[in-house]
């Protein structure tokens, strides 16, 4: 387990992937880590994954450049990659602004992806080619692509990518149980504050049954089998009757 690492200014050139970290057949776990300012000339600005089942809990990916594809993460192949309470913003690539999945199963639980950019191709937030992406309780909002209908998530129809999205907020909409298409009302997008305001439609709209186990021990109590108890800001994960969508749980606070 790597906890609290700050991974920045990594650079990788052709023919490799992953400007900051390259994982080969690895089951590594990253908890409370930041990936920023990394760059690849080919794919995977911050992280390249070639096999294994890595896990990322409470991690932030921002300001990474993937070159041709995958501003933050490129998943070439894996057993089962997981992102929990992760935030992706301000990542860039020609295609797949934040994450590209060539093959492999990748799960996103309570993640927020916003303001990522595919400058030439498709998938402002996520491009799923031959993979099996699953998103639960996530928010995908204001990611951009020059291709109509490909701002947030793009499935390559000819490739057979199978993206499943449930109980999530997706700009422009996406088929799936419990999905909504409404402004998430973030605290301050301009300052990259992606916490929810009290009026957010994402509040209490997630699925409690989709919360993964606390494998990263976000509560620091040694219990890694309990349902995820904390959000990205280490506030209580459920405030109210149901979990909120996105990486942050709304909390009553004096702003």
N, C-alpha and C positions, 0 to 999 in steps of 0.2 A: 504494500500500500504506500502511495506517495501522497502525503497530506500537506496542504499549505504551500505547494511549490508555485513559483512565479516563472513562467516559461516565456521568454521574449527574445526578439531579435534573432531568432533562428532563421537560417536560409539554406535551402537545398536546391541544387541545379540538376538538370537532366542527367541520368534517366531515373532518378529516385523520386520518392513521394514523402511528404511530411516535412515541412520546413522546420518545425520545432521538435517533433518526436516521431520516430518511426517504430511501430510495434509490429514485430514478426512472431506469429504464433504465440502471442502473449495474453495472459489473463490478468494483466496489471489492473490495479484499481487506483484512480486518481480522486482525491477528496479535497474540496476547498482549494482547488488550483485555478490559476489564471493563465490563459494562453493569449498573448497579445503581441502584435508587432512582428509576427513570424511571416515568412514568405517562401513560396516555391515557384519556380518558373514553369512547372508542369502541372501538378495536382497536389492538393492537400496543404494549404498554407500553414496550418498549425500541427495537424496530426495526420499521419498515414497509417492505416491498419491493414496488415496482410496476415490474416489468420488469427486464431485465438478468440477469446471472449472478454475483451477489456470492459471496464465499467468506469463511468465518470459521474461523480456525485457532487452536487453543489459547485460546479465549475463554470467559469465565465470564459467565453471565446469572443474576442472583439479586436478589430483593427488588424486582422490577418488578410493576406493576399495569396490566393491559390494559383495565380497564373492562368493556365488554361481552364482549370475546373477546381471546384471545392475550396472556397475561400478559407474555411476553417478545418473541415475534416473530410478525408477521402477514405471510404471503406471499400477496399479492393475485394476482400473476402474475410469472413469471420464465422465463428460458431454462433455467437450471439452478443453483439455489442449493445451496451445499455447507457443511456444518458438520463440522469435523474436530477430534477431541480436545476437544470443547466440553462444558461442564458447565452444566446448567440445574437450579436448585433455588430453592425458596421464592418462586416467581412465582405470581401470582394473577390470575384473571379470572372473570367469570360462566361463561364457557365457554372451553375450551382453556386450561388453566392455564399451559402454557409456550409451545406453538407451534400456530398455526392455519394451515392451507394451504387457501386458497380454490381456487386453480388453480396450476399450475406443477409442475415436477419439483424435488424437494428431497431431497438425500442427506445422511444422517447416518452418519459413519464414526467408530467408537470414541468415542461420546458417552455421557454419563451424564445421565439425567433422573430426579430424585428430589425428593419433597416439594413438588411443584407442585400447585396446587389449582384445580379448576373448582368454583366455589361453588354454582352453580345448574344448569348444563347438563352436557355430556359432554366427555370427553377431558381427564382430569387432567393428562396430559403432552402429548398430541398429538391434534388433530382434523383429519382429512383429508377435505375436502368433495369437491372435483372434481380434486384434485391427484394426483400420483404420488410419494408418499413412499417412499424406500428407506432402510432401516436395516441397517447391517452392524456386527457386533461391538459392539453397544450394550447398555447396561443401563437398564431402565426399572423403577423400584421405589418403592413407597410413594407414588405420586401418587394423588390422590383426586378423586372426583366423586360427587355424590349419586345418580347414575344407575347402576343395577346393570350391571356388565360394561363400564363406560366409564371406569374409573379410569386406565388407562395410555394406550391408543390407541383412538380411535373413528373408524371408517370410516362415512361417511354412505351407507348402502346405496342409497337412492334417488338420491343424487347421483353415484354411480359412482366415488368416490375409490378409488384402487388402491394400498394400502399394502403394501409387500413388506418382510418382516423375516427376516433370516437370521443365524445364528450370534450370537444375542443372548439376553440374559436378560430376560424379561418376566414380571412378577408376574401370576399368573393364566393364563399361557401365551399363545402366539400361534403359528399355523401357519407353518411354514417350516423349511428345512434348518438343523440344528444349534442350534435354539432350545431353551432350558431355562427352567424355572420353579423357582428355588431362592433362598433368602436369599443375597444376594451377599456378606454378611459384610463390610460396610464397617468402617473403623477406628473411626469415631465419628460416627454420624448426627446426634446432638444438637449437635455442634459443626461440622457440615457438613464433616467430613473423609471424603471419599468415595474415598479410597484403599482398596485391597483388603487384607484380612488374609491370612495365609499359607493359611488353611483355606478361602478363598473358592472356590466352584465355578466362578467366572468365569475362574479362572486357566487359561491354556493352552487355552481353549475357543473362541477366535476363529479366523477364517480369514485366514491370511497373504496369500492371493491378493486379499483385499478391501482391503488397505491401499492408500490412495491415494498418489500421488506427493507429495513434500515441497515443495509449491508455496509454502509459507510459510517455507521454509528454517529449520526449527526447530533444525537443528544448526549453523547459521551458517557453513556451509562453501561456500556458493555453488552447491551442487548441488541444483536443484529438481526433478530427474527421478528421484532415488533413491526407493525406497519409504520411507514415513514412518518416520524413525529415532528420534523422541522422543515422549514422552507429554505430557500437560498440565503435569506437573511438571518437564519437560525431563529426565526420566530415560530410559534406553534403552527404546525402544518394545517390543522383544521380549526377554524374559528367560525362557529355556527354549526349548522346541521350537516353540511356537506363541504367537501374540499373545494377550494377555488381552482379555476384553471390557471395555468401559468406557473412560473418559477417562484412567485411570491404570493403568500396568503395575505389577504387584507387584514389589517389589525387596526383597532381604534387607536388613534394617535393625535397629538396636537401638532399640526404642521407649522 
